[in-house]
Amino acid sequence: MAEEKKKNRTTVEIYGQRYVIAGTESSSHIHLVADKVDLKMREIQSHNRVLDTKQLAVLTAVNTMNEYLKIKEELKKLQQRIGKEES
């Protein structure tokens, strides 16, 4: 039977709101993620001050997913290059 990881509950603040996040990651990792989200929201808001919080959250999610997919594609290319070099 697989061992179940213990879930941590961590309170963070993102864009002036407090959230309790439950996850198996360390509290310090959850705080790091929350800090990055907060920073990205504030960065986007500084370029477009008319966005409400919901719009800002969606744009932050879209920007973050875009960055993630670009990094994932770059990783795939690097893994393919490494695979070819080892052949």
Secondary structure, DSSP 8 states (H G I E B T S, - for coil): -------EEEEEEETTEEEEEEESS-HHHHHHHHHHHHHHHHHHHHH-TT--HHHHHHHHHHHHHHHHHHHHHHHHHHHHHHHHHH-
